[in-house]
Amino acid sequence: MVEGGGHTWPSGNPYLDEDQIGRVSLEVDNADLFDFFDAHVHP
């Protein structure tokens, strides 16, 4: 969970206004997500 994060892909373009989906998280990017899944998801 990202405290204060919205419901869009982190660092992506919001597709609706912030009052509808929350804010876009700029503190997390694709590399952070891939690192997390690489460390926590095992086939």
mmCIF file as gemmi writes it, N, C-alpha and C atoms, coordinates in Angstrom:
data_model
loop_
_atom_site.group_PDB
_atom_site.id
_atom_site.type_symbol
_atom_site.label_atom_id
_atom_site.label_alt_id
_atom_site.label_comp_id
_atom_site.label_asym_id
_atom_site.label_entity_id
_atom_site.label_seq_id
_atom_site.pdbx_PDB_ins_code
_atom_site.Cartn_x
_atom_site.Cartn_y
_atom_site.Cartn_z
_atom_site.occupancy
_atom_site.B_iso_or_equiv
_atom_site.pdbx_formal_charge
_atom_site.auth_seq_id
_atom_site.auth_asym_id
_atom_site.pdbx_PDB_model_num
ATOM 1 N N . MET Axp A 1 ? 0.846 -1.175 0 1 0 ? 1 A 1
ATOM 2 C CA . MET Axp A 1 ? 0 0 0 1 0 ? 1 A 1
ATOM 3 C C . MET Axp A 1 ? 0.89 1.237 0 1 0 ? 1 A 1
ATOM 4 N N . VAL Axp A 2 ? 0.514 2.211 -0.777 1 0 ? 2 A 1
ATOM 5 C CA . VAL Axp A 2 ? 1.229 3.482 -0.811 1 0 ? 2 A 1
ATOM 6 C C . VAL Axp A 2 ? 0.374 4.501 -0.079 1 0 ? 2 A 1
ATOM 7 N N . GLU Axp A 3 ? 0.855 4.963 1.06 1 0 ? 3 A 1
ATOM 8 C CA . GLU Axp A 3 ? 0.115 5.964 1.83 1 0 ? 3 A 1
ATOM 9 C C . GLU Axp A 3 ? -0.139 7.187 0.958 1 0 ? 3 A 1
ATOM 10 N N . GLY Axp A 4 ? -1.395 7.59 0.825 1 0 ? 4 A 1
ATOM 11 C CA . GLY Axp A 4 ? -1.746 8.757 0.037 1 0 ? 4 A 1
ATOM 12 C C . GLY Axp A 4 ? -1.799 8.502 -1.457 1 0 ? 4 A 1
ATOM 13 N N . GLY Axp A 5 ? -1.608 7.24 -1.864 1 0 ? 5 A 1
ATOM 14 C CA . GLY Axp A 5 ? -1.616 6.911 -3.287 1 0 ? 5 A 1
ATOM 15 C C . GLY Axp A 5 ? -3.021 6.86 -3.843 1 0 ? 5 A 1
ATOM 16 N N . GLY Axp A 6 ? -3.124 6.952 -5.143 1 0 ? 6 A 1
ATOM 17 C CA . GLY Axp A 6 ? -4.415 6.887 -5.813 1 0 ? 6 A 1
ATOM 18 C C . GLY Axp A 6 ? -4.633 5.525 -6.437 1 0 ? 6 A 1
ATOM 19 N N . HIS Axp A 7 ? -5.468 5.495 -7.457 1 0 ? 7 A 1
ATOM 20 C CA . HIS Axp A 7 ? -5.812 4.238 -8.114 1 0 ? 7 A 1
ATOM 21 C C . HIS Axp A 7 ? -5.338 4.228 -9.554 1 0 ? 7 A 1
ATOM 22 N N . THR Axp A 8 ? -4.201 4.805 -9.798 1 0 ? 8 A 1
ATOM 23 C CA . THR Axp A 8 ? -3.601 4.795 -11.123 1 0 ? 8 A 1
ATOM 24 C C . THR Axp A 8 ? -2.231 4.157 -11.023 1 0 ? 8 A 1
ATOM 25 N N . TRP Axp A 9 ? -1.66 3.813 -12.159 1 0 ? 9 A 1
ATOM 26 C CA . TRP Axp A 9 ? -0.308 3.257 -12.163 1 0 ? 9 A 1
ATOM 27 C C . TRP Axp A 9 ? 0.639 4.323 -11.641 1 0 ? 9 A 1
ATOM 28 N N . PRO Axp A 10 ? 1.479 3.995 -10.651 1 0 ? 10 A 1
ATOM 29 C CA . PRO Axp A 10 ? 2.39 4.992 -10.104 1 0 ? 10 A 1
ATOM 30 C C . PRO Axp A 10 ? 3.221 5.666 -11.188 1 0 ? 10 A 1
ATOM 31 N N . SER Axp A 11 ? 3.365 6.951 -11.08 1 0 ? 11 A 1
ATOM 32 C CA . SER Axp A 11 ? 4.087 7.813 -12.012 1 0 ? 11 A 1
ATOM 33 C C . SER Axp A 11 ? 3.436 7.873 -13.386 1 0 ? 11 A 1
ATOM 34 N N . GLY Axp A 12 ? 2.23 7.336 -13.523 1 0 ? 12 A 1
ATOM 35 C CA . GLY Axp A 12 ? 1.524 7.374 -14.798 1 0 ? 12 A 1
ATOM 36 C C . GLY Axp A 12 ? 0.679 8.626 -14.935 1 0 ? 12 A 1
ATOM 37 N N . ASN Axp A 13 ? -0.042 8.696 -16.02 1 0 ? 13 A 1
ATOM 38 C CA . ASN Axp A 13 ? -0.942 9.819 -16.254 1 0 ? 13 A 1
ATOM 39 C C . ASN Axp A 13 ? -2.307 9.501 -15.652 1 0 ? 13 A 1
ATOM 40 N N . PRO Axp A 14 ? -2.846 10.407 -14.846 1 0 ? 14 A 1
ATOM 41 C CA . PRO Axp A 14 ? -4.182 10.164 -14.314 1 0 ? 14 A 1
ATOM 42 C C . PRO Axp A 14 ? -5.209 10.215 -15.439 1 0 ? 14 A 1
ATOM 43 N N . TYR Axp A 15 ? -6.155 9.317 -15.406 1 0 ? 15 A 1
ATOM 44 C CA . TYR Axp A 15 ? -7.157 9.254 -16.462 1 0 ? 15 A 1
ATOM 45 C C . TYR Axp A 15 ? -8.462 9.938 -16.058 1 0 ? 15 A 1
ATOM 46 N N . LEU Axp A 16 ? -8.598 10.287 -14.8 1 0 ? 16 A 1
ATOM 47 C CA . LEU Axp A 16 ? -9.733 11.061 -14.297 1 0 ? 16 A 1
ATOM 48 C C . LEU Axp A 16 ? -9.189 12.087 -13.308 1 0 ? 16 A 1
ATOM 49 N N . ASP Axp A 17 ? -10.041 12.992 -12.873 1 0 ? 17 A 1
ATOM 50 C CA . ASP Axp A 17 ? -9.622 13.998 -11.901 1 0 ? 17 A 1
ATOM 51 C C . ASP Axp A 17 ? -9.304 13.366 -10.551 1 0 ? 17 A 1
ATOM 52 N N . GLU Axp A 18 ? -8.426 14.026 -9.803 1 0 ? 18 A 1
ATOM 53 C CA . GLU Axp A 18 ? -7.999 13.522 -8.497 1 0 ? 18 A 1
ATOM 54 C C . GLU Axp A 18 ? -9.165 13.291 -7.548 1 0 ? 18 A 1
ATOM 55 N N . ASP Axp A 19 ? -10.211 14.119 -7.615 1 0 ? 19 A 1
ATOM 56 C CA . ASP Axp A 19 ? -11.343 13.935 -6.709 1 0 ? 19 A 1
ATOM 57 C C . ASP Axp A 19 ? -12.121 12.657 -7.028 1 0 ? 19 A 1
ATOM 58 N N . GLN Axp A 20 ? -11.892 12.054 -8.185 1 0 ? 20 A 1
ATOM 59 C CA . GLN Axp A 20 ? -12.575 10.821 -8.56 1 0 ? 20 A 1
ATOM 60 C C . GLN Axp A 20 ? -11.738 9.571 -8.29 1 0 ? 20 A 1
ATOM 61 N N . ILE Axp A 21 ? -10.423 9.655 -8.437 1 0 ? 21 A 1
ATOM 62 C CA . ILE Axp A 21 ? -9.582 8.451 -8.302 1 0 ? 21 A 1
ATOM 63 C C . ILE Axp A 21 ? -8.46 8.579 -7.291 1 0 ? 21 A 1
ATOM 64 N N . GLY Axp A 22 ? -8.312 9.737 -6.676 1 0 ? 22 A 1
ATOM 65 C CA . GLY Axp A 22 ? -7.185 9.943 -5.779 1 0 ? 22 A 1
ATOM 66 C C . GLY Axp A 22 ? -5.991 10.461 -6.555 1 0 ? 22 A 1
ATOM 67 N N . ARG Axp A 23 ? -4.912 10.674 -5.857 1 0 ? 23 A 1
ATOM 68 C CA . ARG Axp A 23 ? -3.744 11.236 -6.529 1 0 ? 23 A 1
ATOM 69 C C . ARG Axp A 23 ? -2.89 10.144 -7.155 1 0 ? 23 A 1
ATOM 70 N N . VAL Axp A 24 ? -2.021 10.547 -8.063 1 0 ? 24 A 1
ATOM 71 C CA . VAL Axp A 24 ? -1.054 9.635 -8.667 1 0 ? 24 A 1
ATOM 72 C C . VAL Axp A 24 ? 0.195 9.656 -7.793 1 0 ? 24 A 1
ATOM 73 N N . SER Axp A 25 ? 0.692 8.489 -7.438 1 0 ? 25 A 1
ATOM 74 C CA . SER Axp A 25 ? 1.89 8.386 -6.614 1 0 ? 25 A 1
ATOM 75 C C . SER Axp A 25 ? 3.125 8.643 -7.467 1 0 ? 25 A 1
ATOM 76 N N . LEU Axp A 26 ? 3.88 9.667 -7.127 1 0 ? 26 A 1
ATOM 77 C CA . LEU Axp A 26 ? 5.097 9.975 -7.87 1 0 ? 26 A 1
ATOM 78 C C . LEU Axp A 26 ? 6.333 9.449 -7.157 1 0 ? 26 A 1
ATOM 79 N N . GLU Axp A 27 ? 6.145 8.942 -5.932 1 0 ? 27 A 1
ATOM 80 C CA . GLU Axp A 27 ? 7.281 8.446 -5.157 1 0 ? 27 A 1
ATOM 81 C C . GLU Axp A 27 ? 7.68 7.035 -5.575 1 0 ? 27 A 1
ATOM 82 N N . VAL Axp A 28 ? 6.821 6.354 -6.327 1 0 ? 28 A 1
ATOM 83 C CA . VAL Axp A 28 ? 7.05 4.979 -6.75 1 0 ? 28 A 1
ATOM 84 C C . VAL Axp A 28 ? 7.026 4.959 -8.271 1 0 ? 28 A 1
ATOM 85 N N . ASP Axp A 29 ? 7.919 4.172 -8.886 1 0 ? 29 A 1
ATOM 86 C CA . ASP Axp A 29 ? 7.892 4.064 -10.335 1 0 ? 29 A 1
ATOM 87 C C . ASP Axp A 29 ? 7.945 2.598 -10.746 1 0 ? 29 A 1
ATOM 88 N N . ASN Axp A 30 ? 7.979 2.334 -12.035 1 0 ? 30 A 1
ATOM 89 C CA . ASN Axp A 30 ? 7.969 0.964 -12.549 1 0 ? 30 A 1
ATOM 90 C C . ASN Axp A 30 ? 9.083 0.114 -11.961 1 0 ? 30 A 1
ATOM 91 N N . ALA Axp A 31 ? 10.286 0.661 -11.875 1 0 ? 31 A 1
ATOM 92 C CA . ALA Axp A 31 ? 11.418 -0.106 -11.356 1 0 ? 31 A 1
ATOM 93 C C . ALA Axp A 31 ? 11.16 -0.56 -9.917 1 0 ? 31 A 1
ATOM 94 N N . ASP Axp A 32 ? 10.576 0.307 -9.094 1 0 ? 32 A 1
ATOM 95 C CA . ASP Axp A 32 ? 10.251 -0.061 -7.714 1 0 ? 32 A 1
ATOM 96 C C . ASP Axp A 32 ? 9.253 -1.219 -7.676 1 0 ? 32 A 1
ATOM 97 N N . LEU Axp A 33 ? 8.25 -1.165 -8.536 1 0 ? 33 A 1
ATOM 98 C CA . LEU Axp A 33 ? 7.252 -2.239 -8.576 1 0 ? 33 A 1
ATOM 99 C C . LEU Axp A 33 ? 7.87 -3.554 -9.023 1 0 ? 33 A 1
ATOM 100 N N . PHE Axp A 34 ? 8.676 -3.517 -10.07 1 0 ? 34 A 1
ATOM 101 C CA . PHE Axp A 34 ? 9.315 -4.74 -10.551 1 0 ? 34 A 1
ATOM 102 C C . PHE Axp A 34 ? 10.256 -5.319 -9.502 1 0 ? 34 A 1
ATOM 103 N N . ASP Axp A 35 ? 10.999 -4.47 -8.809 1 0 ? 35 A 1
ATOM 104 C CA . ASP Axp A 35 ? 11.882 -4.944 -7.733 1 0 ? 35 A 1
ATOM 105 C C . ASP Axp A 35 ? 11.078 -5.624 -6.63 1 0 ? 35 A 1
ATOM 106 N N . PHE Axp A 36 ? 9.937 -5.034 -6.256 1 0 ? 36 A 1
ATOM 107 C CA . PHE Axp A 36 ? 9.098 -5.62 -5.223 1 0 ? 36 A 1
ATOM 108 C C . PHE Axp A 36 ? 8.613 -7.007 -5.639 1 0 ? 36 A 1
ATOM 109 N N . PHE Axp A 37 ? 8.054 -7.111 -6.853 1 0 ? 37 A 1
ATOM 110 C CA . PHE Axp A 37 ? 7.525 -8.392 -7.301 1 0 ? 37 A 1
ATOM 111 C C . PHE Axp A 37 ? 8.634 -9.421 -7.481 1 0 ? 37 A 1
ATOM 112 N N . ASP Axp A 38 ? 9.778 -8.993 -7.946 1 0 ? 38 A 1
ATOM 113 C CA . ASP Axp A 38 ? 10.914 -9.906 -8.11 1 0 ? 38 A 1
ATOM 114 C C . ASP Axp A 38 ? 11.344 -10.486 -6.763 1 0 ? 38 A 1
ATOM 115 N N . ALA Axp A 39 ? 11.266 -9.675 -5.725 1 0 ? 39 A 1
ATOM 116 C CA . ALA Axp A 39 ? 11.691 -10.115 -4.395 1 0 ? 39 A 1
ATOM 117 C C . ALA Axp A 39 ? 10.62 -10.933 -3.68 1 0 ? 39 A 1
ATOM 118 N N . HIS Axp A 40 ? 9.332 -10.772 -4.057 1 0 ? 40 A 1
ATOM 119 C CA . HIS Axp A 40 ? 8.261 -11.387 -3.279 1 0 ? 40 A 1
ATOM 120 C C . HIS Axp A 40 ? 7.415 -12.419 -4.009 1 0 ? 40 A 1
ATOM 121 N N . VAL Axp A 41 ? 7.564 -12.543 -5.291 1 0 ? 41 A 1
ATOM 122 C CA . VAL Axp A 41 ? 6.756 -13.501 -6.057 1 0 ? 41 A 1
ATOM 123 C C . VAL Axp A 41 ? 7.674 -14.584 -6.588 1 0 ? 41 A 1
ATOM 124 N N . HIS Axp A 42 ? 7.381 -15.801 -6.222 1 0 ? 42 A 1
ATOM 125 C CA . HIS Axp A 42 ? 8.232 -16.918 -6.647 1 0 ? 42 A 1
ATOM 126 C C . HIS Axp A 42 ? 7.388 -17.899 -7.451 1 0 ? 42 A 1
ATOM 127 N N . PRO Axp A 43 ? 7.874 -18.245 -8.638 1 0 ? 43 A 1
ATOM 128 C CA . PRO Axp A 43 ? 7.107 -19.196 -9.477 1 0 ? 43 A 1
ATOM 129 C C . PRO Axp A 43 ? 7.037 -20.59 -8.887 1 0 ? 43 A 1
